[in-house]
Amino acid sequence: MTPTKSQTPSETAWWKSFYDDVAKVVLADQAPATIVRQVDTIVRLTGLSKGHRVIDQCCGLGQHACELASRGVDVVGVDQSADYIDHARQLAGHRNVAAEFVVADALEYQHPERVDAIYNWHSSFGYARHDAQNGRMLDAARHSLRHGGMMLLEFPNMLHLLANFQESIVSQHPDGVALTRTSRIAACTGTLHQVWEYRRNGQRVRRHESTLRIYLPDQLIKMFCDYGFDDVCALSPCGEPLTPAEPRCIIVGRNPSDG
């Protein structure tokens, strides 16, 4: 992220060390069937089909973008990490699909031509201290969408997280990588503070910290509305009505037909 009045240089630089080679192992450890199911949901909620154009905000390693491209959708993947964009391009070549990948800040990136849909997956939102800074991502998205185009934001369902809070979670991944994620809630600031400790073959190799705003579904809906989206709702990961039992949610909004 480019430093702004709302963010200090230290706040904008955290991702450069956070999304490194070890984190890439964890991000890559997603079952292909899971990616397919998630893309099925994206297609169902946006109405995307062959020939439509979509932006993948904060595309990471490009798994979702390449799956959509395999279905004939014109995909533009955007991410700040040049390393991840290189990986996404290699994945597209490996899968023999046509997809465009751009190194850019999703807070600012606007496509030169209006697109049919935009999606933001895997908690790539809410890392700034102030709502206005986080909202820039929604604003950039709306100004890239055609009239009537859809925006999807996939995010933790904080109703579930708060009711089922776990201070420590350990997960195992390929190449001998284990991730321990330790969390605490700062009630006064409404933020979730996390320490990510990566071990490889039992030896600690990385330690990162992150801070995520605790946005409840109704707060995300209001943010969408404040930035000009219509028909906003909160859904489950399968696209059904959201309940507190779901660990994650999808906020869906439409760019008004009258602009």
C-alpha positions in Angstrom: 0.0 0.0 0.0 1.2 3.5 -0.7 1.5 5.6 2.5 -1.3 8.0 2.9 -2.4 10.5 5.6 -4.4 7.7 7.2 -1.5 5.3 7.4 2.0 5.5 8.7 5.0 4.0 6.7 5.2 1.1 9.2 1.5 0.3 8.6 1.9 0.2 4.9 5.0 -1.9 4.8 3.8 -4.9 6.9 2.6 -6.9 4.0 6.1 -6.9 2.3 7.5 -9.2 5.0 4.2 -10.9 5.9 3.6 -12.4 2.4 7.0 -14.1 2.0 8.1 -17.5 0.8 6.9 -19.4 3.9 3.4 -17.7 3.8 3.2 -18.7 0.2 3.4 -22.3 1.2 0.4 -21.8 3.4 -1.6 -19.9 0.8 -0.8 -22.5 -1.9 -2.1 -25.3 0.4 -5.7 -25.1 -0.8 -7.4 -28.1 -2.2 -8.3 -27.6 -5.9 -11.9 -28.8 -5.2 -12.2 -26.0 -2.6 -11.1 -23.4 -5.2 -13.6 -24.9 -7.7 -16.5 -24.7 -5.1 -15.6 -21.1 -4.2 -15.5 -20.1 -7.9 -18.8 -21.8 -8.4 -20.2 -19.5 -5.8 -18.6 -16.4 -7.4 -20.1 -17.3 -10.7 -23.5 -17.9 -9.2 -23.6 -14.7 -7.3 -22.2 -12.5 -10.1 -23.7 -14.1 -13.2 -20.3 -14.3 -14.8 -20.1 -16.3 -18.0 -17.7 -16.7 -20.9 -16.6 -13.4 -22.3 -17.4 -11.4 -19.2 -14.6 -9.4 -17.5 -13.8 -9.6 -13.7 -11.2 -8.1 -11.4 -9.7 -10.3 -8.6 -8.8 -7.8 -5.9 -5.7 -8.9 -4.0 -5.5 -12.1 -6.1 -2.6 -13.7 -4.2 -1.3 -16.7 -6.0 -4.0 -16.6 -8.6 -5.9 -19.8 -7.9 -9.3 -18.3 -8.2 -8.4 -16.1 -11.2 -7.0 -19.1 -13.2 -10.1 -21.2 -12.4 -12.3 -18.5 -13.7 -10.1 -18.0 -16.8 -10.4 -21.8 -17.5 -14.2 -21.1 -17.8 -13.7 -18.4 -20.5 -14.0 -15.4 -18.2 -11.6 -12.5 -18.9 -9.8 -12.1 -15.6 -7.6 -9.3 -14.3 -5.8 -10.2 -11.0 -4.3 -7.4 -8.9 -1.9 -7.8 -6.0 0.8 -5.7 -4.4 3.3 -8.6 -4.2 5.4 -8.9 -7.3 6.4 -12.4 -6.2 2.8 -13.5 -5.9 2.0 -12.0 -9.3 4.9 -13.9 -10.8 3.5 -17.1 -9.3 0.0 -16.4 -10.6 1.4 -15.9 -14.1 3.3 -19.2 -13.9 0.1 -20.9 -12.7 -1.8 -19.5 -15.7 0.9 -20.8 -18.0 0.8 -24.2 -16.3 -2.9 -24.4 -16.7 -2.7 -22.9 -20.3 -5.3 -20.2 -19.5 -5.3 -16.5 -20.5 -5.4 -14.2 -17.5 -3.9 -10.8 -16.9 -2.0 -10.1 -13.7 -1.0 -6.7 -12.5 1.2 -5.5 -9.6 -0.8 -2.7 -8.1 -2.5 -1.4 -4.9 -6.1 -2.5 -4.7 -6.9 0.6 -2.7 -6.2 2.6 -5.9 -6.4 0.3 -8.9 -9.2 1.1 -11.3 -9.4 -0.7 -14.6 -9.4 1.5 -17.7 -12.6 -0.2 -18.9 -15.6 -1.0 -16.8 -15.8 -4.7 -15.7 -18.8 -6.9 -15.0 -17.8 -8.0 -11.5 -15.1 -7.7 -8.8 -14.4 -10.1 -6.0 -12.1 -9.9 -3.0 -11.4 -13.2 -1.3 -9.6 -14.5 1.9 -9.6 -11.5 4.3 -7.8 -9.1 2.0 -9.7 -6.2 3.5 -9.8 -4.3 6.8 -6.1 -4.0 7.7 -6.0 -0.1 8.0 -6.9 1.6 11.3 -9.5 3.9 9.8 -12.8 3.0 8.0 -12.1 5.6 5.3 -8.8 4.0 4.4 -10.4 0.5 4.2 -13.3 2.0 2.3 -11.0 3.1 -0.5 -10.9 -0.5 -1.7 -14.7 -0.4 -2.1 -14.6 3.0 -3.8 -12.0 1.8 -6.3 -14.0 -1.3 -7.0 -17.3 0.6 -7.6 -15.6 3.0 -10.1 -14.3 0.0 -12.0 -17.7 -1.7 -12.3 -20.2 -1.3 -15.1 -23.6 -0.1 -14.1 -25.3 -3.1 -12.5 -22.0 -5.0 -11.9 -21.5 -7.0 -8.8 -19.0 -6.7 -6.0 -18.2 -9.6 -3.6 -16.2 -9.3 -0.4 -15.3 -12.5 1.4 -14.5 -11.9 5.1 -14.5 -13.6 8.5 -18.0 -13.7 10.0 -17.1 -11.8 13.2 -20.3 -12.9 14.9 -18.9 -16.5 14.7 -15.4 -15.5 15.6 -16.4 -13.6 18.7 -18.7 -16.4 19.9 -16.1 -19.1 19.3 -12.9 -17.2 20.0 -9.7 -19.3 20.0 -6.5 -17.7 21.3 -4.3 -20.2 19.4 -4.7 -22.2 16.3 -2.1 -24.6 14.8 -2.2 -25.8 11.2 0.1 -28.2 9.3 1.2 -27.6 5.7 3.5 -29.0 2.9 7.3 -28.8 3.0 7.3 -29.3 6.8 5.7 -26.0 7.5 3.5 -25.5 10.6 1.7 -22.3 11.4 0.7 -21.2 14.9 -1.7 -18.2 14.9 -2.1 -16.5 18.2 -4.9 -14.0 18.5 -6.2 -11.3 20.9 -9.0 -8.9 20.7 -8.6 -5.2 21.5 -12.1 -4.1 22.6 -11.3 -0.4 22.7 -10.2 -0.3 19.1 -12.4 -3.0 17.7 -9.4 -4.9 16.2 -8.1 -8.4 16.1 -4.4 -8.6 16.7 -2.6 -11.8 15.5 0.9 -13.2 15.7 1.7 -15.7 12.9 4.6 -18.0 13.8 5.9 -20.3 11.0 8.0 -23.3 11.7 9.7 -25.5 9.2 10.7 -29.0 10.3 10.3 -27.8 13.9 12.5 -24.7 13.6 11.0 -21.3 13.8 11.7 -19.4 10.5 9.3 -16.5 10.5 7.2 -14.4 12.9 4.8 -11.8 11.7 2.1 -9.6 13.2 -1.2 -8.3 11.8 -4.1 -6.2 12.9 -7.6 -6.6 11.3 -10.6 -4.5 12.0 -13.5 -6.4 13.6 -16.3 -5.6 11.1 -19.6 -7.3 11.9 -21.7 -8.2 8.8 -24.1 -5.3 9.4 -21.1 -2.9 9.5 -19.8 -4.2 6.2 -23.3 -3.8 4.7 -23.3 -0.2 5.8 -19.9 0.4 4.4 -21.0 -0.9 1.0 -24.0 1.3 1.1 -21.9 4.3 2.1 -19.7 3.8 -0.9 -22.7 3.7 -3.3 -23.6 0.1 -3.7 -27.2 -1.1 -3.9 -29.0 -4.4 -3.0 -26.4 -5.1 -0.4 -26.7 -8.3 1.7 -24.6 -10.8 3.7 -24.5 -14.4 2.6 -22.8 -17.7 3.7 -19.8 -19.1 1.9 -22.2 -21.2 -0.2 -24.3 -18.1 -1.1 -27.2 -18.9 1.3 -28.6 -16.5 4.0 -25.9 -15.9 6.6 -26.2 -17.3 10.1 -24.0 -16.9 13.2 -22.9 -20.5 12.7 -21.0 -19.7 9.6 -17.3 -18.9 10.2 -17.0 -16.7 7.1 -19.4 -14.5 5.1 -19.7 -12.9 1.7 -20.9 -9.3 1.4 -22.6 -8.8 -2.0 -23.4 -5.4 -3.5 -24.5 -4.0 -6.9 -23.2 -0.9 -8.7 -26.4 1.1 -9.3 -27.7 1.0 -12.9 -27.8 4.8 -13.0 -24.1 5.0 -12.0 
